[in-house]
Amino acid sequence: MNAPALLPLEHLREQIGSSLFSRVAGPAGPENRARIHYTPGPRWFGPERPIRRVHGDASMFIGGLSALLLQSLHPLAMAAVAAHSGYRGDPWGRLQRTSTFLAVTTYGAAEDAEQAVARVRAVHQRVAGVTAEGEAYRAGDPHLLEWVHVAEVESFLRAHQRFGAAPLDGVGCDGYLADTARVAAALGVVDPPRDRAALAERLAAYRPELRSTREAREAARFLLLRPPLPPAARGPYAVLAANAVSLLPPWARELLGLPRLPLVERMCVRPAGHALTGAIRWAMRPPPTTA
């Protein structure tokens, strides 16, 4: 291909990448990115750490949606989200705040990471209420914080191992969980899992507490069927959503009433997921990072 023919393709890449970045990072995205990656000083995690590989990969788009679906199955955690997060009225704002927190704690200066954690803990202390069934909840409850954490890292790691550009080996997977445990502990989780065996054990321990509530089903319908997207984005999002569902453990899909079609997933859904994450990876070139 000659050089002039590359220019429209590069322009298309920049357009898609800019659109995706603005959705995920918000209006302050460029400013936050510069601060996160170029502020001098020590980091919680060096460039060789697995958390940087996982959180910097396009597979996070699928893993993040899958994590939200899995997290919704704890009735107290879902009640707190439904009552206090504003995910329906401002879904993009919530996504942007979450992605910024992940970026700051993964790549940012240690001082900025500590400040980000302090802000989240302060918000959690203000979130409390009672479910429709009369059960009290507190967002700062270490038990609920641990559920949110284990569902998140299980989903992120599962997505990375399936769709990541460079899946981790066994040591790397355990290293990722050890890295994320540092952030979880700072947020108030008591003894978060630091390897795959501990993660599997914690997930199993939460199973008796999980159920499909009205709030969980409504959140799933909103996330999978009625996302606030322009028409041009609905096709790619449908691929993302189908793969997010396919990542869920069978018992989680059953609780949410989501179908399981192994042949269709193997022949159609998963290849489309690989194509989508490859396209996102192409469009969103990561910025250089500091050591």
C-alpha positions as CSV (number, residue, x, y, z in Angstrom):
1,M,0.0,0.0,0.0
2,N,1.4,3.4,-1.0
3,A,1.9,6.2,1.5
4,P,-1.0,8.4,0.3
5,A,-3.4,5.5,0.8
6,L,-2.4,5.4,4.5
7,L,-3.5,8.9,5.3
8,P,-7.3,8.3,5.3
9,L,-6.8,5.1,7.3
10,E,-4.7,7.0,9.9
11,H,-7.4,9.7,10.0
12,L,-10.1,7.1,10.6
13,R,-8.0,5.6,13.4
14,E,-7.6,8.9,15.1
15,Q,-11.3,9.7,14.8
16,I,-12.3,6.3,16.3
17,G,-9.7,6.5,19.0
18,S,-10.6,10.0,20.0
19,S,-14.3,9.1,20.2
20,L,-13.7,6.1,22.3
21,F,-11.3,8.0,24.6
22,S,-13.8,10.8,25.1
23,R,-16.5,8.4,26.0
24,V,-14.4,6.5,28.5
25,A,-12.3,9.4,30.0
26,G,-14.7,12.4,29.7
27,P,-14.0,16.1,29.0
28,A,-11.1,16.1,31.4
29,G,-9.5,13.0,29.8
30,P,-6.5,14.7,28.1
31,E,-5.7,16.7,31.2
32,N,-6.0,13.6,33.5
33,R,-4.0,11.4,31.1
34,A,-1.1,14.0,31.1
35,R,-1.2,14.1,34.9
36,I,-1.4,10.4,35.4
37,H,1.4,9.4,33.0
38,Y,3.8,12.4,33.2
39,T,3.7,13.5,36.9
40,P,7.1,12.6,38.3
41,G,7.5,10.5,41.4
42,P,7.2,6.9,42.6
43,R,4.3,4.7,41.5
44,W,2.4,2.0,43.3
45,F,3.3,-0.3,40.3
46,G,6.3,-0.4,38.1
47,P,6.1,-0.9,34.3
48,E,6.8,-4.6,34.6
49,R,3.8,-5.3,36.9
50,P,0.9,-7.4,35.5
51,I,-1.7,-4.9,36.6
52,R,-0.4,-2.5,34.0
53,R,-0.7,-5.1,31.2
54,V,-4.3,-6.0,32.1
55,H,-5.7,-2.6,32.8
56,G,-4.1,-1.1,29.6
57,D,-5.5,-3.7,27.3
58,A,-8.7,-3.4,25.1
59,S,-10.1,-6.5,26.8
60,M,-11.1,-4.2,29.7
61,F,-14.1,-3.0,27.6
62,I,-15.5,-6.5,27.8
63,G,-14.3,-7.2,31.3
64,G,-15.7,-4.0,32.7
65,L,-19.2,-4.7,31.4
66,S,-19.0,-8.3,32.6
67,A,-17.9,-7.1,36.0
68,L,-21.0,-4.9,36.4
69,L,-23.3,-7.7,35.6
70,L,-21.6,-10.0,38.1
71,Q,-21.5,-7.4,40.8
72,S,-25.2,-6.8,40.4
73,L,-26.0,-10.2,41.9
74,H,-25.2,-9.2,45.4
75,P,-28.5,-7.6,46.6
76,L,-26.9,-5.2,49.1
77,A,-24.3,-4.0,46.6
78,M,-26.9,-3.6,43.9
79,A,-29.2,-1.7,46.2
80,A,-26.5,0.8,46.9
81,V,-25.7,1.2,43.2
82,A,-29.4,1.6,42.3
83,A,-30.1,4.1,45.0
84,H,-26.9,6.2,44.9
85,S,-24.7,5.8,41.8
86,G,-26.9,7.5,39.2
87,Y,-25.9,4.9,36.6
88,R,-29.2,5.5,34.7
89,G,-29.1,9.3,34.7
90,D,-25.4,9.6,34.1
91,P,-23.9,6.3,32.9
92,W,-21.1,7.9,31.1
93,G,-20.1,10.0,34.1
94,R,-20.0,6.9,36.2
95,L,-17.8,5.1,33.6
96,Q,-15.5,8.0,33.4
97,R,-15.0,8.3,37.1
98,T,-14.3,4.6,37.4
99,S,-11.9,4.5,34.5
100,T,-10.0,7.5,35.9
101,F,-9.7,5.8,39.3
102,L,-8.4,2.7,37.7
103,A,-5.9,4.7,35.6
104,V,-4.7,6.8,38.5
105,T,-4.1,3.8,40.9
106,T,-2.5,1.7,38.1
107,Y,-0.3,4.2,36.4
108,G,-0.3,7.4,38.4
109,A,2.0,8.9,41.0
110,A,1.7,7.3,44.4
111,E,0.5,10.6,46.0
112,D,-2.3,10.9,43.4
113,A,-3.3,7.3,43.9
114,E,-3.6,7.8,47.6
115,Q,-5.7,10.9,47.1
116,A,-8.0,9.0,44.7
117,V,-8.5,6.2,47.2
118,A,-9.2,8.7,50.0
119,R,-11.9,10.4,47.8
120,V,-13.6,7.0,47.1
121,R,-13.5,6.1,50.8
122,A,-15.1,9.4,51.7
123,V,-17.9,8.8,49.2
124,H,-18.5,5.2,50.5
125,Q,-18.9,6.5,54.1
126,R,-21.8,8.7,52.9
127,V,-23.6,5.8,51.1
128,A,-26.0,3.8,53.3
129,G,-29.6,2.7,53.2
130,V,-32.1,-0.1,53.4
131,T,-33.2,-2.5,50.6
132,A,-36.9,-3.1,49.7
133,E,-36.7,-6.2,51.8
134,G,-35.6,-4.2,54.9
135,E,-31.9,-5.2,54.8
136,A,-29.5,-2.4,55.8
137,Y,-26.4,-1.7,53.7
138,R,-23.3,0.5,53.9
139,A,-21.1,1.0,50.9
140,G,-18.1,1.1,53.2
141,D,-18.8,-2.3,54.6
142,P,-15.6,-4.3,54.1
143,H,-17.7,-7.4,53.2
144,L,-19.5,-5.6,50.4
145,L,-16.3,-3.9,49.3
146,E,-14.7,-7.3,49.0
147,W,-17.6,-8.6,46.8
148,V,-17.2,-5.7,44.4
149,H,-13.5,-6.3,44.3
150,V,-13.5,-10.0,43.7
151,A,-16.2,-9.7,41.0
152,E,-14.2,-7.0,39.3
153,V,-10.8,-8.7,39.2
154,E,-12.4,-12.0,38.3
155,S,-14.0,-10.4,35.3
156,F,-11.0,-8.3,34.3
157,L,-8.6,-11.2,34.4
158,R,-11.0,-13.6,32.7
159,A,-11.5,-11.0,29.8
160,H,-7.7,-10.5,29.6
161,Q,-7.0,-14.2,29.4
162,R,-9.5,-14.6,26.6
163,F,-9.1,-11.4,24.6
164,G,-5.9,-9.8,25.7
165,A,-3.1,-9.1,23.3
166,A,-0.6,-10.9,25.6
167,P,-2.4,-13.2,28.1
168,L,-0.6,-13.8,31.4
169,D,1.0,-17.1,32.5
170,G,0.1,-18.6,35.9
171,V,2.6,-16.5,37.8
172,G,1.4,-13.4,36.0
173,C,-2.2,-14.1,36.9
174,D,-1.3,-14.4,40.5
175,G,0.8,-11.3,40.2
176,Y,-2.1,-9.4,38.9
177,L,-4.3,-10.4,41.8
178,A,-1.5,-9.5,44.2
179,D,-1.3,-6.0,42.6
180,T,-5.0,-5.4,42.7
181,A,-5.1,-6.6,46.3
182,R,-2.9,-3.5,47.2
183,V,-5.6,-1.2,45.8
184,A,-8.4,-3.2,47.5
185,A,-6.7,-3.1,50.8
186,A,-6.3,0.7,50.6
187,L,-10.0,1.0,49.9
188,G,-10.9,-1.0,53.0
189,V,-11.1,-4.6,51.9
190,V,-9.7,-6.9,54.7
191,D,-7.2,-9.5,53.4
192,P,-8.2,-9.4,49.6
193,P,-7.3,-12.5,47.6
194,R,-3.7,-12.4,46.3
195,D,-3.8,-15.5,44.0
196,R,-6.2,-17.5,41.8
197,A,-6.8,-20.1,44.5
198,A,-7.8,-17.5,47.0
199,L,-10.0,-15.7,44.4
200,A,-11.9,-18.9,43.6
201,E,-12.4,-19.6,47.3
202,R,-13.8,-16.1,47.9
203,L,-16.1,-16.2,45.0
204,A,-17.5,-19.6,46.2
205,A,-18.0,-18.2,49.7
206,Y,-20.2,-15.4,48.3
207,R,-22.5,-17.7,46.3
208,P,-25.1,-18.2,49.1
209,E,-25.6,-14.5,49.3
210,L,-26.2,-13.9,45.6
211,R,-29.6,-13.7,44.0
212,S,-31.4,-12.1,41.1
213,T,-33.2,-9.0,42.4
214,R,-35.5,-6.6,40.5
215,E,-32.7,-4.1,40.6
216,A,-30.2,-6.6,39.1
217,R,-32.5,-7.5,36.3
218,E,-33.2,-3.9,35.5
219,A,-29.5,-3.1,35.5
220,A,-28.8,-6.0,33.1
221,R,-31.6,-4.9,30.7
222,F,-30.2,-1.3,30.8
223,L,-26.6,-2.4,30.2
224,L,-27.3,-5.0,27.6
225,L,-30.4,-3.7,25.7
226,R,-30.9,0.0,26.3
227,P,-27.5,1.7,26.6
228,P,-27.5,5.4,25.7
229,L,-25.6,5.1,22.4
230,P,-25.8,6.6,18.9
231,P,-27.1,4.2,16.2
232,A,-23.6,3.8,14.7
233,A,-22.2,2.4,18.0
234,R,-25.0,-0.1,18.7
235,G,-23.5,-2.9,16.5
236,P,-20.1,-2.9,18.1
237,Y,-21.7,-2.5,21.5
238,A,-23.9,-5.6,20.8
239,V,-20.7,-7.6,20.2
240,L,-19.2,-6.2,23.4
241,A,-22.3,-7.1,25.4
242,A,-22.6,-10.6,24.0
243,N,-19.0,-11.3,24.9
244,A,-19.4,-9.8,28.4
245,V,-22.3,-12.2,29.0
246,S,-20.3,-15.1,27.7
247,L,-17.6,-14.4,30.2
248,L,-20.0,-14.8,33.2
249,P,-19.9,-18.1,35.1
250,P,-22.9,-20.3,34.1
251,W,-24.5,-19.9,37.5
252,A,-24.4,-16.1,37.2
253,R,-26.0,-16.2,33.7
254,E,-28.7,-18.5,35.1
255,L,-29.5,-16.1,37.9
256,L,-29.8,-13.2,35.5
257,G,-31.9,-15.2,33.0
258,L,-29.3,-14.8,30.2
259,P,-29.2,-17.5,27.6
260,R,-26.3,-19.8,27.1
261,L,-25.6,-21.0,23.5
262,P,-22.2,-22.7,23.5
263,L,-22.0,-23.4,19.7
264,V,-23.1,-19.8,18.7
265,E,-20.7,-18.4,21.3
266,R,-17.8,-20.5,20.1
267,M,-18.4,-20.0,16.3
268,C,-19.7,-16.4,16.3
269,V,-19.6,-14.4,19.5
270,R,-16.0,-15.1,20.5
271,P,-14.4,-14.4,17.1
272,A,-16.4,-11.2,16.9
273,G,-15.1,-10.3,20.4
274,H,-11.5,-10.8,19.2
275,A,-12.1,-8.7,16.2
276,L,-13.7,-5.9,18.3
277,T,-10.9,-5.8,20.9
278,G,-8.4,-5.8,18.0
279,A,-10.1,-2.9,16.4
280,I,-10.2,-1.0,19.8
281,R,-6.5,-1.8,20.3
282,W,-5.7,-0.4,16.9
283,A,-7.7,2.8,17.4
284,M,-6.5,3.6,20.9
285,R,-2.7,3.8,21.0
286,P,-1.7,4.0,24.7
287,P,0.5,7.0,25.6
288,P,4.1,6.5,26.7
289,T,4.3,5.7,30.4
290,T,6.8,6.7,33.1
291,A,8.8,4.1,34.9
